[in-house]
Amino acid sequence: MDDTARTKIFEILEKRLLPDTGLQRGRPGMSLWRILVLGVVKMAIDCDCDRLSDQANNHRWLPMMLGHSDFGDDTTYHVQTLVDNVSLLTEEVLEEINEAVAACGHRELVLVRGLQSI
């Protein structure tokens, strides 16, 4: 919900994942948000793209996180699309994103502590 953090995260994703790709074209079926969510889930549950595809296509919680509606949205994620896109989200990219998120948390902590001392 922090605009500064969100801007920084998407700058990192654009720079590292789409260096030669125009944002008007992008990658078929995969926005930066979806690559980020699917990549984080893949690493968190330590799964391959077959299981990730199953999670994204057949379970309620992940499509909701990806921004799909519950009713009438028939978006599916094919294994090869996941392999081609989610593999771009390397450990180095995630570390850079983690640093941006941690900096946001530090700013919030300073703000909260500053308000509590008043």
LINWOTA-V583634 format. One record per run of one state. SS is the DSSP state (H for helix, E for strand, L for the rest). FROM is the first residue (numbers start at 1). LEN is the number of residues. If there is no record, write none. Layout:
BEGIN
SS_FROM_LEN, SS_FROM_LEN
END
This chain:
BEGIN
L_1_2, H_3_15, L_18_9, E_27_1, L_28_2, E_30_1, L_31_1, H_32_14, L_46_3, H_49_10, L_59_1, H_60_6, L_66_13, H_79_8, L_87_4, H_91_26, L_117_2
END
